[in-house]
Every structure is written in C-alpha cells, then in structure tokens.
Amino acid sequence: MSHINTLGAGIFTYLDIYHGDVSAISNDSAASAWPALFTGATNGTDHERMPSIREFPSIGTPANIVNVPVYGQSSSSQVQGQSDAPSQEVVVNYVAEDMTAIHDLIGQSVVFRYMLATSDVDITTGLAATLAVNNTEFYFKGKIEAILVNTSLSDAVTANVTISVQSDVVGPVTLAAA
C-alpha cells in the first residue's frame, strides 16, 4: 500500500529509511553514495517508507549564532558558531500494523531521505521510480530514538517519531526526470 504525503500545492513529500549496511559510508562520500542506497534498495528488506505522515520537521542544519560581547561597545557582535545536530519530530497518523517495521528500527543507525517530488512515487513499483519524476532530496545518517503514541477521543490516533541526526545533512540533491 502506498502512503501519499502532500506538502504544498503539487508537491509530494516522503520520508524513506534505508536500514541496510551503512557502516562503510562516511560524510565525505555521502553526496555520491547515499542516493545510490535508495535506488538499489528493496522495499521491506532494506528500505521502509514512513507511513501516513501528518507533519514534517524543518529539514537542514540550523545556524548557531553566538553573541560576542565587545568591551567598550554598546552592543555585542555576532559570529557563526558550531551547529548542534538537531533532533527532529515527525508526526504520523498511527496505525499499529503500518508502523511495525518502523518500531523495529528504533535505536539502529540508518540513512534517512526526505524527498519532495512533483508527482506521486508509489513505493510498491520500486525505488528506481523516484528517478522518473522531478524531485529534490535530502539525506542524513541518524536513528529513530522513540515513537510516542498520542491517543485521542476526538481525532485520529497519532504518534511522534523522534529522530536524532548523526551526520551532516546532504542536499538538496535535485534529480530531474529524463
């Protein structure tokens, strides 16, 4: 079953998770190596798509601006500091049987791909289909740290999926349809 997530008019947004062997991939080789992980992946074997996403976090590495006091000046100056790796929260409509594979990935080192595509990409037709549509992708290594289920009597049951980012965010990588 394909889960379509839309963000904005005409943009489909996905969060894919590659959970095969990622130990040989460093940040230096990430720009060329990480996209290839997903095009050669097999759904359910070494790749999962986060189902039924309601809300996406901001994508990228946040700036860390440091205020530096200057002796004798009425205002401080600002310099770029080292950025902290962010944690992210993705909110999903929670259906237990759709989230079983995602629960199994808690604590494992995986590669995440956020993909913004101009048309639907059906996961059941294979991952090579992502190259057949115009899309922009962001990659990073991280872990699913927790899945917290939020019950509700008046709305859908949701879950907050907490992701720790453990590498630089690579992207945007723009792939145009041939």
Buried (B, 14 or more C-beta within 10 A) or exposed (E): EEBEBEEEEEBBBBBBBBBEEBEEBEEEEBEEBBBEBBEEBEBEEBBBBBBBBEEBBEBBBEEEEEEEEEEEEEEEEEEEEEEEBBBBBBBBBBBEEBBEBBEEBEEEBBBBBBBBBBEEBEBEEBBEBBBBBEBBBBBBBBBBBBBEEEEEEEEEBBBBBBBBBEBBBBBBBEBEEE
